[in-house]
Amino acid sequence: MERSEGPHSGPGTVERYAPWPRPKDLPPGPTTSRVTLRVNGAAHAVEVDHRTTLLDLLRERLALTGSKKGCDHGQCGACTVLVDGRRSNSCLLLAIAMDGCDIVTVEGLADVDGADGDLHPLQRAFLERDAFQCGYCTPGQLCSAVGMLSEAASGEPSLATAPGAPHGGPVPLTDEEIRERLSGNLCRCGAYPHILDAVRDVIA
């Protein structure tokens, strides 16, 4: 880039730089695309801006406001959803990359393992154990816990899994395992002991 010299340039002055020229023969490309994804069992075909995150698509376009926008940087876990059965921070996923994916939010958890429209067992356990206070992190905590149970059942180890543990079988969910596997979901109210109790109730 070229430096723009002015009559007042010199020590202590701000130097202005001309922008890089854009090739005139390169037209701007499209900024939106149509994606089709299945959310809580229902198919949705949506035209989205390429910069739209899955979280914003769920909240702003599909009115599924259960998933919360906390840090918006993938650090707090409040926006956790299940993508093809795997828990994911929806604030870090571009909606355009979710084309063809199966998404489950907290609104759809009852259909994952609930009976005749009843609550998911973890949702009932959270209520019975008072595993929330303000409730802001609860949707992410629930989705993360559901994903965690599936991961442990399939034998996926965590940092807390003993190095010599047999591969392929279910991982025993000790308190240490549960805490490690849910460590990506933060609760500012400090309801962690009750969350642990709720998960214990479900796996008992």
C-alpha positions as a Markdown table, in Angstrom:
| # | Residue | x | y | z |
|---|---|---|---|---|
| 1 | Met | 0.0 | 0.0 | 0.0 |
| 2 | Glu | 1.1 | 3.5 | -0.7 |
| 3 | Arg | 1.7 | 6.0 | 2.0 |
| 4 | Ser | -0.2 | 9.3 | 1.6 |
| 5 | Glu | 2.1 | 12.2 | 2.2 |
| 6 | Gly | 0.4 | 15.4 | 3.3 |
| 7 | Pro | 1.6 | 18.9 | 4.1 |
| 8 | His | 1.6 | 18.0 | 7.9 |
| 9 | Ser | 3.3 | 14.6 | 7.6 |
| 10 | Gly | 6.2 | 14.0 | 9.9 |
| 11 | Pro | 6.9 | 12.8 | 13.4 |
| 12 | Gly | 3.8 | 12.4 | 15.5 |
| 13 | Thr | 1.4 | 12.5 | 12.6 |
| 14 | Val | -1.0 | 9.8 | 11.5 |
| 15 | Glu | 0.0 | 8.2 | 8.1 |
| 16 | Arg | -2.9 | 7.3 | 5.8 |
| 17 | Tyr | -2.7 | 4.3 | 3.6 |
| 18 | Ala | -4.6 | 3.8 | 0.4 |
| 19 | Pro | -6.6 | 0.5 | 0.2 |
| 20 | Trp | -5.5 | -2.4 | -1.9 |
| 21 | Pro | -7.1 | -2.0 | -5.4 |
| 22 | Arg | -9.8 | -4.6 | -6.2 |
| 23 | Pro | -9.4 | -6.3 | -9.6 |
| 24 | Lys | -12.1 | -4.8 | -11.8 |
| 25 | Asp | -12.7 | -8.1 | -13.6 |
| 26 | Leu | -13.6 | -9.9 | -10.3 |
| 27 | Pro | -17.3 | -9.2 | -9.6 |
| 28 | Pro | -18.6 | -9.7 | -6.0 |
| 29 | Gly | -19.9 | -13.1 | -5.3 |
| 30 | Pro | -23.2 | -14.1 | -3.8 |
| 31 | Thr | -23.5 | -13.5 | -0.1 |
| 32 | Thr | -26.5 | -15.8 | 0.7 |
| 33 | Ser | -27.2 | -19.5 | 0.1 |
| 34 | Arg | -30.2 | -21.8 | 0.7 |
| 35 | Val | -29.7 | -24.5 | 3.3 |
| 36 | Thr | -31.9 | -27.3 | 4.3 |
| 37 | Leu | -31.6 | -28.7 | 7.8 |
| 38 | Arg | -33.7 | -30.8 | 10.1 |
| 39 | Val | -34.4 | -29.1 | 13.5 |
| 40 | Asn | -36.1 | -31.0 | 16.2 |
| 41 | Gly | -37.6 | -33.4 | 13.6 |
| 42 | Ala | -38.9 | -30.7 | 11.2 |
| 43 | Ala | -37.2 | -29.8 | 7.9 |
| 44 | His | -36.4 | -26.1 | 7.3 |
| 45 | Ala | -35.2 | -24.6 | 4.0 |
| 46 | Val | -33.8 | -21.2 | 4.7 |
| 47 | Glu | -31.9 | -18.6 | 2.7 |
| 48 | Val | -29.1 | -17.4 | 5.0 |
| 49 | Asp | -26.2 | -14.9 | 4.8 |
| 50 | His | -22.9 | -16.7 | 4.7 |
| 51 | Arg | -21.9 | -15.0 | 8.0 |
| 52 | Thr | -24.9 | -16.2 | 9.9 |
| 53 | Thr | -24.1 | -18.6 | 12.8 |
| 54 | Leu | -26.3 | -21.6 | 13.6 |
| 55 | Leu | -27.2 | -19.9 | 16.9 |
| 56 | Asp | -28.5 | -16.8 | 15.2 |
| 57 | Leu | -30.4 | -18.9 | 12.6 |
| 58 | Leu | -32.1 | -20.8 | 15.4 |
| 59 | Arg | -32.9 | -17.8 | 17.5 |
| 60 | Glu | -33.7 | -15.1 | 14.9 |
| 61 | Arg | -35.1 | -17.1 | 12.0 |
| 62 | Leu | -36.6 | -20.2 | 13.5 |
| 63 | Ala | -37.7 | -18.6 | 16.8 |
| 64 | Leu | -36.1 | -21.3 | 18.9 |
| 65 | Thr | -34.8 | -19.1 | 21.7 |
| 66 | Gly | -34.0 | -21.8 | 24.1 |
| 67 | Ser | -30.3 | -21.8 | 23.0 |
| 68 | Lys | -28.8 | -18.8 | 24.7 |
| 69 | Lys | -26.2 | -16.4 | 23.4 |
| 70 | Gly | -23.7 | -16.0 | 26.3 |
| 71 | Cys | -20.1 | -15.3 | 25.4 |
| 72 | Asp | -20.6 | -15.7 | 21.6 |
| 73 | His | -17.0 | -17.1 | 21.5 |
| 74 | Gly | -17.5 | -20.8 | 22.3 |
| 75 | Gln | -16.4 | -20.4 | 25.9 |
| 76 | Cys | -19.5 | -20.7 | 28.1 |
| 77 | Gly | -21.6 | -23.5 | 26.5 |
| 78 | Ala | -24.9 | -21.7 | 26.8 |
| 79 | Cys | -25.6 | -22.2 | 23.1 |
| 80 | Thr | -24.9 | -26.0 | 23.1 |
| 81 | Val | -27.0 | -28.0 | 20.7 |
| 82 | Leu | -26.8 | -31.5 | 19.3 |
| 83 | Val | -25.6 | -31.7 | 15.7 |
| 84 | Asp | -26.1 | -35.1 | 14.2 |
| 85 | Gly | -26.0 | -36.4 | 17.8 |
| 86 | Arg | -22.8 | -34.6 | 18.8 |
| 87 | Arg | -22.9 | -31.6 | 21.2 |
| 88 | Ser | -21.6 | -28.5 | 19.6 |
| 89 | Asn | -21.4 | -24.8 | 20.4 |
| 90 | Ser | -23.8 | -23.3 | 17.9 |
| 91 | Cys | -22.3 | -19.8 | 18.1 |
| 92 | Leu | -19.1 | -21.2 | 16.4 |
| 93 | Leu | -20.9 | -23.0 | 13.6 |
| 94 | Leu | -21.8 | -21.2 | 10.3 |
| 95 | Ala | -25.4 | -22.0 | 9.3 |
| 96 | Ile | -24.3 | -22.6 | 5.7 |
| 97 | Ala | -22.1 | -25.5 | 6.9 |
| 98 | Met | -25.1 | -27.2 | 8.5 |
| 99 | Asp | -26.8 | -28.0 | 5.2 |
| 100 | Gly | -28.3 | -31.5 | 5.6 |
| 101 | Cys | -27.6 | -31.8 | 9.3 |
| 102 | Asp | -29.9 | -33.0 | 12.0 |
| 103 | Ile | -30.1 | -30.4 | 14.8 |
| 104 | Val | -31.7 | -30.9 | 18.3 |
| 105 | Thr | -32.1 | -27.9 | 20.6 |
| 106 | Val | -33.4 | -27.9 | 24.2 |
| 107 | Glu | -37.0 | -27.5 | 22.7 |
| 108 | Gly | -36.6 | -30.9 | 21.0 |
| 109 | Leu | -35.0 | -32.9 | 23.8 |
| 110 | Ala | -38.3 | -34.4 | 24.9 |
| 111 | Asp | -38.5 | -36.2 | 21.5 |
| 112 | Val | -35.0 | -37.7 | 22.0 |
| 113 | Asp | -35.8 | -39.9 | 24.9 |
| 114 | Gly | -39.1 | -38.7 | 26.3 |
| 115 | Ala | -42.2 | -40.8 | 26.4 |
| 116 | Asp | -45.3 | -39.6 | 24.6 |
| 117 | Gly | -44.3 | -35.9 | 24.7 |
| 118 | Asp | -43.1 | -36.1 | 28.3 |
| 119 | Leu | -39.9 | -34.4 | 29.3 |
| 120 | His | -36.5 | -35.9 | 28.7 |
| 121 | Pro | -35.3 | -37.8 | 31.8 |
| 122 | Leu | -32.6 | -35.2 | 32.3 |
| 123 | Gln | -35.1 | -32.4 | 32.2 |
| 124 | Arg | -37.1 | -34.1 | 34.9 |
| 125 | Ala | -34.0 | -34.7 | 37.0 |
| 126 | Phe | -33.0 | -31.0 | 36.6 |
| 127 | Leu | -36.4 | -30.0 | 37.9 |
| 128 | Glu | -36.4 | -32.5 | 40.8 |
| 129 | Arg | -32.8 | -31.6 | 41.9 |
| 130 | Asp | -33.2 | -27.9 | 41.4 |
| 131 | Ala | -30.2 | -28.0 | 39.1 |
| 132 | Phe | -30.6 | -24.4 | 38.0 |
| 133 | Gln | -31.1 | -21.0 | 39.4 |
| 134 | Cys | -31.3 | -18.2 | 36.9 |
| 135 | Gly | -31.8 | -20.8 | 34.2 |
| 136 | Tyr | -29.7 | -19.0 | 31.5 |
| 137 | Cys | -27.2 | -21.8 | 31.1 |
| 138 | Thr | -29.7 | -24.6 | 31.6 |
| 139 | Pro | -30.6 | -25.3 | 28.0 |
| 140 | Gly | -26.9 | -25.7 | 27.1 |
| 141 | Gln | -26.3 | -27.8 | 30.3 |
| 142 | Leu | -29.1 | -30.1 | 29.3 |
| 143 | Cys | -28.0 | -30.5 | 25.7 |
| 144 | Ser | -24.4 | -31.1 | 26.7 |
| 145 | Ala | -25.4 | -33.7 | 29.3 |
| 146 | Val | -27.5 | -35.6 | 26.8 |
| 147 | Gly | -24.6 | -35.6 | 24.4 |
| 148 | Met | -22.2 | -36.6 | 27.1 |
| 149 | Leu | -24.3 | -39.6 | 28.1 |
| 150 | Ser | -24.2 | -40.8 | 24.5 |
| 151 | Glu | -20.5 | -40.3 | 24.1 |
| 152 | Ala | -19.8 | -42.2 | 27.3 |
| 153 | Ala | -22.1 | -45.0 | 26.3 |
| 154 | Ser | -20.2 | -45.4 | 23.0 |
| 155 | Gly | -16.9 | -45.7 | 24.8 |
| 156 | Glu | -15.4 | -42.3 | 24.0 |
| 157 | Pro | -12.8 | -41.5 | 26.6 |
| 158 | Ser | -12.2 | -38.1 | 28.3 |
| 159 | Leu | -9.2 | -36.6 | 30.0 |
| 160 | Ala | -10.5 | -38.2 | 33.3 |
| 161 | Thr | -10.7 | -41.7 | 31.8 |
| 162 | Ala | -8.0 | -44.0 | 33.2 |
| 163 | Pro | -5.3 | -44.7 | 30.6 |
| 164 | Gly | -5.7 | -48.4 | 31.0 |
| 165 | Ala | -9.5 | -48.5 | 30.6 |
| 166 | Pro | -10.7 | -51.0 | 28.0 |
| 167 | His | -11.7 | -49.5 | 24.6 |
| 168 | Gly | -15.0 | -50.0 | 22.9 |
| 169 | Gly | -17.2 | -50.4 | 26.0 |
| 170 | Pro | -19.2 | -47.9 | 28.0 |
| 171 | Val | -17.1 | -45.5 | 30.1 |
| 172 | Pro | -18.2 | -45.7 | 33.8 |
| 173 | Leu | -19.5 | -42.2 | 34.7 |
| 174 | Thr | -17.8 | -41.4 | 38.0 |
| 175 | Asp | -18.2 | -38.0 | 39.5 |
| 176 | Glu | -14.8 | -37.0 | 38.1 |
| 177 | Glu | -15.9 | -38.2 | 34.6 |
| 178 | Ile | -19.1 | -36.2 | 34.7 |
| 179 | Arg | -17.4 | -33.0 | 35.9 |
| 180 | Glu | -14.7 | -33.3 | 33.2 |
| 181 | Arg | -17.2 | -34.0 | 30.4 |
| 182 | Leu | -19.4 | -31.1 | 31.4 |
| 183 | Ser | -16.6 | -28.7 | 32.2 |
| 184 | Gly | -17.3 | -26.7 | 29.0 |
| 185 | Asn | -20.6 | -25.5 | 30.3 |
| 186 | Leu | -20.3 | -22.7 | 32.8 |
| 187 | Cys | -22.9 | -21.8 | 35.5 |
| 188 | Arg | -22.4 | -18.3 | 37.0 |
| 189 | Cys | -25.0 | -19.2 | 39.8 |
| 190 | Gly | -22.8 | -22.2 | 40.9 |
| 191 | Ala | -25.5 | -24.9 | 40.5 |
| 192 | Tyr | -22.8 | -27.5 | 39.7 |
| 193 | Pro | -23.5 | -29.9 | 42.7 |
| 194 | His | -27.2 | -30.1 | 41.8 |
| 195 | Ile | -26.3 | -30.6 | 38.1 |
| 196 | Leu | -24.1 | -33.5 | 39.1 |
| 197 | Asp | -26.9 | -35.0 | 41.3 |
| 198 | Ala | -29.3 | -34.7 | 38.3 |
| 199 | Val | -26.9 | -36.5 | 36.0 |
| 200 | Arg | -26.3 | -39.2 | 38.6 |
| 201 | Asp | -30.1 | -39.8 | 39.0 |
| 202 | Val | -30.4 | -40.5 | 35.2 |
| 203 | Ile | -27.5 | -42.9 | 35.0 |
| 204 | Ala | -28.3 | -44.7 | 38.3 |
